[in-house]
Amino acid sequence: MQIINCTFEKHAEEILAILNDAILNSTALYDYKPRSMENMANWFNVKNDNQFPVIGIIDDEENLLGFASYGTFRAWPAYKYSIEHSVYIHKNARGKGLGRTLLEHLIALAVEQNYHVMIGGIDITNTGSIALHQKLGFIHSGTIKQAAFKFGKWLDLGFYQLTLPTPQNPIDG
């Protein structure tokens, strides 16, 4: 297995399949409708324009087993040192430590880019993801009760954060 930088041209279709499976079959994404290739093009453009990484993990046949990225947490300038991240693993590759590998790599990239806080919004029933985040030092920073409604029930969204030792010299503005 190998960690790679994903591109729209080579990986959008596989990323789209992983995301749409999560949308249709889980509460990992609070979304109802599968996304389109047009959504993927826009998503990749935003990532590229903002120098946000999209990394993946592939097997020996170059099949994408999972991907991870981060992006803007909130769109106001004072949040410039905070990012919200996502990690998604193909349904047939879960439980093999791939999420940990991707998240550790993502943390290293966030430090390189001088971010200060990584934030994960996780459905509180996703105990596997919560345990992974806690193993890597993320702490629970709050839960929004009944934040979403999907599959006929209210969903609670937990926020987990990791404070990084960067940047050395933060600035206003």
C-alpha positions as CSV (number, residue, x, y, z in Angstrom):
1,M,0.0,0.0,0.0
2,Q,1.1,3.5,-0.7
3,I,0.0,7.0,0.1
4,I,-0.5,9.3,-2.9
5,N,-1.7,12.7,-3.8
6,C,-5.0,12.3,-5.5
7,T,-5.9,14.2,-8.7
8,F,-9.3,14.8,-10.3
9,E,-8.3,13.1,-13.5
10,K,-7.1,9.9,-11.9
11,H,-9.1,9.6,-8.7
12,A,-12.3,11.5,-8.9
13,E,-14.4,8.5,-9.9
14,E,-13.1,6.4,-7.1
15,I,-13.5,9.2,-4.5
16,L,-17.0,9.8,-5.8
17,A,-17.9,6.1,-5.3
18,I,-16.6,6.1,-1.7
19,L,-18.4,9.3,-0.9
20,N,-21.7,8.2,-2.4
21,D,-21.6,4.9,-0.6
22,A,-21.2,6.8,2.7
23,I,-24.0,9.2,1.8
24,L,-26.4,6.3,0.9
25,N,-25.5,3.8,3.6
26,S,-24.2,5.7,6.7
27,T,-24.3,8.7,8.8
28,A,-20.7,9.6,8.1
29,L,-22.0,12.3,5.8
30,Y,-25.1,14.3,6.6
31,D,-26.2,14.4,3.0
32,Y,-29.2,12.8,1.2
33,K,-28.3,12.7,-2.5
34,P,-25.3,11.1,-4.2
35,R,-22.9,13.6,-5.5
36,S,-22.1,14.0,-9.2
37,M,-18.9,14.3,-11.2
38,E,-19.6,18.0,-11.4
39,N,-19.5,18.2,-7.6
40,M,-16.2,16.4,-7.7
41,A,-14.8,18.9,-10.2
42,N,-15.8,21.8,-8.0
43,W,-14.5,20.0,-4.9
44,F,-11.1,19.4,-6.4
45,N,-11.0,23.0,-7.7
46,V,-11.6,24.4,-4.2
47,K,-8.9,22.1,-2.8
48,N,-6.4,23.1,-5.4
49,D,-7.2,26.8,-5.2
50,N,-6.6,26.8,-1.4
51,Q,-3.7,24.4,-1.4
52,F,-5.6,21.8,0.6
53,P,-4.3,18.3,0.2
54,V,-6.3,15.4,-1.1
55,I,-4.4,12.2,-0.2
56,G,-5.2,8.6,-0.9
57,I,-4.0,5.2,-0.1
58,I,-3.8,2.7,-2.9
59,D,-3.1,-1.0,-3.1
60,D,-0.6,-2.8,-5.4
61,E,-3.1,-2.6,-8.3
62,E,-3.5,1.2,-7.7
63,N,-7.1,0.8,-6.5
64,L,-8.0,3.7,-4.2
65,L,-8.8,2.2,-0.7
66,G,-9.5,5.5,1.0
67,F,-8.8,9.2,0.9
68,A,-8.5,12.1,3.3
69,S,-8.5,15.9,3.0
70,Y,-9.1,19.0,4.9
71,G,-10.5,22.4,4.1
72,T,-11.9,25.6,5.5
73,F,-13.5,25.3,9.0
74,R,-15.3,28.6,8.8
75,A,-15.0,31.2,6.2
76,W,-14.0,34.2,8.3
77,P,-10.4,35.4,8.3
78,A,-9.7,34.8,12.0
79,Y,-10.3,31.1,11.5
80,K,-7.4,30.9,9.0
81,Y,-5.4,28.5,11.3
82,S,-8.2,26.1,11.8
83,I,-9.2,23.3,9.3
84,E,-11.9,20.7,9.2
85,H,-10.8,17.3,8.0
86,S,-12.4,14.2,6.5
87,V,-11.2,10.6,6.2
88,Y,-13.2,8.0,4.2
89,I,-12.3,4.4,3.6
90,H,-13.8,2.1,0.9
91,K,-16.4,-0.2,2.4
92,N,-14.3,-3.3,1.6
93,A,-11.1,-1.9,3.2
94,R,-12.3,-0.8,6.6
95,G,-10.8,-2.1,9.8
96,K,-7.3,-2.5,8.5
97,G,-5.7,0.6,9.9
98,L,-5.9,2.7,6.7
99,G,-7.9,5.5,8.4
100,R,-5.1,5.9,11.0
101,T,-2.4,5.9,8.3
102,L,-4.3,8.6,6.3
103,L,-5.1,10.7,9.4
104,E,-1.5,10.6,10.6
105,H,-0.3,11.8,7.2
106,L,-2.9,14.5,7.2
107,I,-1.8,15.7,10.6
108,A,1.8,16.0,9.3
109,L,0.6,18.0,6.3
110,A,-1.3,20.3,8.5
111,V,1.8,21.0,10.6
112,E,3.8,21.6,7.4
113,Q,1.2,24.1,6.3
114,N,1.2,25.9,9.7
115,Y,-2.3,25.1,10.8
116,H,-3.1,25.2,14.5
117,V,-6.3,23.3,15.0
118,M,-7.7,20.3,13.2
119,I,-11.4,19.7,13.7
120,G,-13.4,16.6,12.9
121,G,-17.2,16.6,12.9
122,I,-18.2,13.0,13.7
123,D,-21.6,11.4,14.1
124,I,-21.6,10.2,17.7
125,T,-22.7,6.7,16.8
126,N,-19.5,6.4,14.7
127,T,-17.5,4.9,17.6
128,G,-14.7,3.6,15.3
129,S,-13.9,7.0,14.0
130,I,-14.2,8.5,17.5
131,A,-11.8,5.9,18.9
132,L,-9.3,6.6,16.1
133,H,-9.3,10.3,16.7
134,Q,-8.9,9.8,20.4
135,K,-5.9,7.5,19.9
136,L,-4.3,10.2,17.9
137,G,-4.8,12.8,20.6
138,F,-8.0,14.5,19.5
139,I,-10.2,15.6,22.3
140,H,-14.0,16.0,22.4
141,S,-14.8,19.7,22.2
142,G,-18.6,19.5,22.1
143,T,-21.7,17.9,20.7
144,I,-24.5,19.5,18.8
145,K,-27.6,17.4,19.7
146,Q,-30.1,16.7,17.0
147,A,-28.0,18.6,14.4
148,A,-29.3,16.6,11.5
149,F,-32.1,14.3,10.5
150,K,-31.4,11.3,8.3
151,F,-32.7,7.7,8.0
152,G,-35.8,8.7,10.0
153,K,-33.9,9.9,13.1
154,W,-32.2,12.8,14.7
155,L,-28.4,12.7,14.6
156,D,-25.9,14.2,17.1
157,L,-22.7,15.7,15.8
158,G,-19.6,15.5,17.9
159,F,-16.6,17.8,17.4
160,Y,-13.1,16.5,18.0
161,Q,-10.1,18.7,17.8
162,L,-6.3,18.3,17.8
163,T,-4.3,21.4,18.7
164,L,-1.0,21.4,16.7
165,P,2.2,23.2,17.8
166,T,2.1,25.5,14.7
167,P,2.3,28.2,13.7
168,Q,5.3,29.6,15.5
169,N,4.4,33.2,14.9
170,P,0.6,33.6,14.2
171,I,-0.5,37.0,12.9
172,D,-3.8,38.9,12.8
173,G,-5.3,39.8,9.4
